Amino acid sequence: MLTLTEIEHKAAARLDPAHYDFFAGGAGDERTLRANVAAFDRHRLRPRVLRGTGQHGTGQHGTGQRDLSVTLLGQRLAFPVLVAPTAFHRLAHPDGEVGTARAAAATGTIMILSMAATQPVEEVAAAGAPLWFQLYPQPDRSFTERLVRRVEAAGCGTLVVTVDSPVFGRRERDLRNGFLDLPDGLACENMREPGAGHPREIAWDPGLGWDTVAWLRALTPLPIVLKGVLHPADARLAVEHGVDGIVVSNHGGRQLDGAVATLDALPAVVDAVAGRLPVLLDGGVRRGTDVVTALALGASAVAVGRPVVWGLAAGGTDGARAVLELLREDVDRAMALCGADRPSALTPDLVAPAHWCHP
């Protein structure tokens, strides 16, 4: 399999159709889901040449002298792609989130573990990958505090707080399929408290506000990253509230259908934070050229969710690892062809809108 699309097709053939739709689907008419991918097609790379980005003879799969590494919040990644938080990995393959973490460890990157994981944070952390934890702040703050302490004890390096979900998006594929609960034997294990027979259900909090961010900031010494920022005014408020990073995200098109594509939202958010904190992007990344485009427009790194799940479904741990390795090779090749020997050499002048190239 040469592309992430081919891996998705293999995953689709192996998964129960309702489970495939859960992973693949978005909210409403799925306009935002499609827009995330389409946004990259509205941009073209404008490469530099004769920049000496590697040694002659490294071969079509080689990695020359280019340095793909980046450092985020004190942690080094071998290349600028993280594993985005996605729910229910054991629904895709028995290896589950532990398998995904092993794939991340093998490729030198960070996994952001979903609060809705089907394996507990302690087991996933033991797989050896640098781990961040994605949190939906719960209306029950005492439970949220206990979960944060559990995450700290497990060794997670950063708290990734999802802020775009005061209510649950209308996911019509799931409604049509009647996919409302996990199969027997699977549960959101991070919602299960020690000694409890059954996990809590994740609650959505329409009252979520900046006071919650301030409370979390006072609660934990962990770096806090806000996931789900699309508006530059919210990016400026994030800086004012002392957060440590932002993920430009529309929840993969699974919450507000019709929301702006993340790549389209990225430049204004980058301008708003003015280098005061790292800005990540997720949504629609399917090629190394997509990663290079996002980095050139100001992202510090990108996160990928669905492609890693497709790899997991297609081949367990090895399949998830293959997805990350394929992206790493593709990023390296795209950087070389753009005349960049490191991510910091990717600058906005390397990107042009598609209409500029094709009037």
C-alpha positions in Angstrom: 0.0 0.0 0.0 1.5 3.3 -1.2 -0.9 5.9 0.1 -3.1 6.6 3.1 -6.1 6.3 0.9 -5.2 2.8 0.0 -4.8 2.0 3.7 -8.2 3.5 4.4 -9.7 1.2 1.7 -8.2 -1.8 3.4 -9.5 -0.7 6.8 -13.0 -0.2 5.4 -12.9 -3.8 4.0 -12.0 -5.2 7.4 -14.3 -3.1 9.7 -18.0 -3.5 10.4 -19.6 -0.9 8.2 -21.2 0.9 11.2 -17.8 1.1 12.9 -16.1 2.3 9.7 -18.8 5.1 9.5 -18.1 6.0 13.1 -14.5 6.7 12.4 -15.0 8.1 8.9 -18.1 10.2 9.5 -18.7 13.8 10.4 -21.5 16.0 11.6 -24.5 17.0 9.5 -23.9 17.0 5.8 -20.2 16.6 6.4 -19.3 19.8 4.6 -16.5 20.6 7.1 -15.2 17.0 6.9 -14.8 17.4 3.2 -13.5 21.0 3.5 -10.6 20.0 5.7 -9.2 17.9 2.8 -10.2 20.3 0.0 -8.5 23.2 1.7 -5.1 21.7 0.9 -6.0 21.5 -2.8 -6.6 25.3 -2.8 -2.9 25.8 -2.0 0.2 25.1 -4.1 3.8 24.8 -3.1 6.3 27.2 -4.7 9.6 25.5 -4.1 13.1 27.0 -3.9 15.9 25.3 -5.8 19.7 24.9 -5.4 19.5 25.0 -1.7 21.7 22.0 -0.8 19.2 20.0 1.3 21.1 16.7 1.4 23.9 14.6 0.0 23.8 13.2 -3.5 22.9 9.5 -3.9 20.6 9.1 -0.9 18.0 7.3 -3.1 14.3 7.6 -3.7 13.6 6.6 -0.1 16.5 8.2 1.6 16.6 10.9 4.2 19.7 12.8 3.1 21.0 15.3 5.7 17.6 16.9 6.4 16.6 17.2 10.1 12.8 16.6 10.4 12.8 17.0 14.2 10.8 19.6 16.1 10.5 20.3 19.9 7.1 20.9 21.4 6.7 22.0 25.0 10.1 20.5 25.9 9.6 17.2 24.1 11.4 16.3 20.9 9.7 14.6 18.0 11.5 12.9 15.2 9.2 14.5 12.7 6.5 17.2 12.9 3.5 14.8 13.0 1.7 13.8 16.2 -1.1 11.2 16.7 -4.3 13.1 17.2 -6.8 12.0 19.9 -9.4 9.6 18.5 -11.8 7.4 20.4 -12.3 3.7 20.7 -9.2 2.2 19.1 -10.1 -1.3 20.2 -13.2 -0.9 18.0 -10.7 -0.8 15.1 -8.3 -3.6 16.3 -7.7 -5.6 19.5 -4.3 -3.9 19.8 -6.2 -0.7 20.6 -4.6 2.4 22.0 -1.6 0.4 23.3 -0.9 -0.6 19.7 -1.1 2.9 18.6 1.2 4.1 21.3 3.8 1.4 20.3 3.6 2.7 16.8 4.2 6.3 18.0 7.1 5.1 20.1 8.7 3.3 17.2 8.5 6.4 15.0 9.6 8.9 17.6 6.5 10.9 18.0 3.9 11.9 20.5 0.5 10.2 21.0 -2.3 12.4 22.3 -4.5 9.8 24.1 -8.3 10.3 23.9 -10.2 10.6 27.1 -12.6 8.2 25.3 -9.9 5.5 24.9 -10.9 1.9 25.3 -7.7 1.1 27.3 -6.7 3.1 30.5 -4.1 5.7 30.5 -1.8 3.7 32.7 -1.7 0.8 30.2 -1.1 3.1 27.3 1.6 5.0 29.0 3.4 1.7 29.7 3.8 1.2 25.9 6.6 3.7 25.9 5.5 6.6 23.7 5.6 10.2 24.9 2.0 10.7 25.9 -0.3 13.7 26.0 -3.8 13.4 27.4 -6.9 14.9 25.8 -9.5 16.1 28.3 -13.2 17.0 28.0 -13.6 19.0 31.2 -16.5 17.5 33.1 -19.2 19.4 34.9 -18.2 17.4 38.0 -15.0 19.2 38.8 -14.1 16.7 41.6 -14.1 13.9 39.0 -12.1 16.0 36.5 -9.5 16.8 39.2 -9.1 13.1 40.1 -8.7 12.3 36.4 -6.0 15.0 36.0 -4.1 13.6 39.0 -4.3 10.1 37.4 -3.0 11.5 34.1 -0.1 13.2 36.0 0.7 10.0 37.8 0.8 8.1 34.5 3.5 10.4 33.2 1.6 12.3 30.5 3.5 15.3 29.5 0.7 17.7 28.5 -3.0 18.2 29.0 -4.9 18.8 25.7 -8.2 20.4 26.6 -10.9 20.1 23.9 -12.9 23.3 23.9 -15.1 23.0 20.8 -17.6 20.5 22.3 -20.1 22.2 24.7 -22.7 19.9 23.2 -22.4 16.7 21.1 -22.4 17.1 17.3 -25.2 15.5 15.2 -23.5 12.6 13.5 -26.1 11.3 11.2 -24.2 8.2 10.0 -24.2 6.9 13.5 -27.9 7.7 13.9 -28.7 5.8 10.7 -26.6 2.8 11.7 -28.0 2.8 15.3 -24.5 3.0 16.6 -25.2 4.5 20.0 -23.1 2.4 22.4 -19.9 0.4 22.3 -20.1 -3.4 21.9 -20.0 -5.5 25.0 -16.5 -5.8 26.5 -15.5 -2.3 25.4 -15.8 0.9 27.5 -14.3 4.3 28.0 -11.7 3.1 30.5 -10.5 6.5 31.5 -14.0 7.2 32.8 -13.8 4.2 35.1 -12.7 5.1 38.6 -10.6 2.7 40.7 -12.9 0.2 42.3 -15.9 1.2 40.2 -17.8 -1.5 38.3 -18.9 0.7 35.4 -17.3 3.8 33.9 -19.1 7.1 33.9 -20.5 8.5 30.7 -18.7 11.5 29.2 -20.8 14.6 29.9 -20.9 17.6 27.7 -20.9 21.0 29.4 -22.7 23.9 27.8 -21.4 26.1 30.6 -17.7 25.6 29.6 -15.9 28.9 29.7 -12.6 30.6 30.3 -13.1 30.1 34.0 -12.7 26.4 33.4 -9.3 27.1 31.7 -8.2 29.2 34.6 -9.3 26.5 37.1 -7.3 23.9 35.2 -4.3 26.2 35.0 -4.3 26.6 38.8 -4.9 22.8 39.2 -2.0 21.3 37.4 1.6 22.1 36.5 1.3 20.3 33.2 1.4 22.4 30.1 -2.1 23.1 28.8 -3.0 23.1 25.1 -6.4 24.2 23.9 -7.8 22.0 21.1 -10.5 23.4 18.9 -9.5 27.1 18.3 -10.5 28.5 15.0 -11.1 32.2 15.7 -8.1 34.6 16.2 -9.9 36.4 19.0 -10.0 33.1 21.0 -6.3 32.6 20.2 -5.5 35.9 21.8 -7.6 35.1 24.8 -5.7 31.8 25.1 -2.4 33.7 25.3 -3.9 36.0 28.0 -5.1 33.0 30.0 -1.6 31.5 30.2 -2.2 28.4 28.1 0.9 26.8 26.5 -0.3 25.9 23.0 -3.2 25.8 20.6 -4.5 23.2 18.2 -6.4 24.7 15.3 -9.1 22.1 14.9 -12.7 21.7 14.0 -12.9 18.2 15.6 -12.4 16.6 12.2 -15.7 17.9 11.0 -17.5 16.0 13.7 -19.0 18.9 15.7 -20.2 22.1 13.9 -20.9 21.3 10.3 -20.1 24.3 8.1 -17.2 25.4 10.3 -14.2 26.8 8.5 -11.5 24.3 7.3 -8.5 24.2 9.7 -6.0 25.2 7.0 -8.0 28.2 6.1 -8.2 29.2 9.8 -4.5 28.7 10.5 -2.9 31.9 9.2 -5.1 34.2 11.3 -4.5 32.2 14.4 -0.8 32.2 13.9 -0.8 36.0 13.4 -2.9 36.4 16.6 -0.5 34.5 18.8 2.5 36.2 17.2 5.0 33.5 18.2 4.1 33.5 21.9 3.0 29.8 21.9 3.1 26.9 19.5 0.2 26.4 17.1 -0.7 22.9 15.9 -3.2 21.9 13.2 -5.3 18.8 12.7 -7.9 17.9 10.0 -7.4 16.8 6.4 -3.7 15.9 6.4 -3.2 13.0 4.1 0.2 13.7 2.4 3.6 14.9 3.4 2.9 17.9 1.1 0.0 18.7 3.4 2.3 18.7 6.4 4.8 21.0 4.6 2.0 23.4 3.6 0.7 23.7 7.1 4.2 24.2 8.5 4.9 26.8 5.9 1.8 28.7 6.9 2.9 28.8 10.5 2.0 25.5 12.2 4.6 24.1 14.6 3.4 20.6 13.8 0.3 18.7 12.7 -1.7 15.9 14.2 -3.3 13.1 12.3 -6.2 11.0 13.6 -8.2 9.0 11.0 -5.2 7.8 9.0 -3.6 6.2 12.1 -6.9 4.5 12.9 -7.0 3.2 9.3 -3.6 1.8 9.8 -4.5 0.2 13.1 -7.6 -1.4 11.5 -5.7 -2.7 8.5 -2.8 -4.2 10.4 -2.8 -3.5 14.1 0.3 -2.0 15.6 2.3 -2.6 12.4 -0.3 -0.9 10.3 -0.4 2.2 12.5 3.4 2.3 12.4 3.3 2.0 8.6 1.1 5.0 8.4 3.4 7.1 10.4 6.5 5.9 8.6 4.8 6.6 5.2 4.1 10.2 6.4 7.6 10.7 7.7 9.1 9.6 4.3 6.6 11.8 2.5 7.4 14.8 4.6 11.2 14.3 4.1 10.7 14.1 0.3 8.5 17.1 0.2 10.9 19.2 2.2 13.8 18.3 -0.1 11.8 19.2 -3.2 10.8 22.5 -1.6 14.5 23.3 -0.8 14.1 23.0 3.0 16.5 21.1 5.2 14.5 21.5 8.4 11.0 22.5 9.4 12.0 26.0 10.4 13.1 26.6 6.7 9.4 26.2 5.6 8.2 29.8 5.3 4.9 31.4 4.0 6.5 32.4 0.7 6.7 28.7 -0.3 2.9 28.5 -0.5 0.7 30.2 -3.1 -3.1 29.9 -3.5 -4.2 27.6 -6.3 -5.9 30.4 -8.2 -2.6 32.2 -8.3 -1.1 29.3 -10.2 -4.1 28.7 -12.4 -6.0 32.0 -13.1 
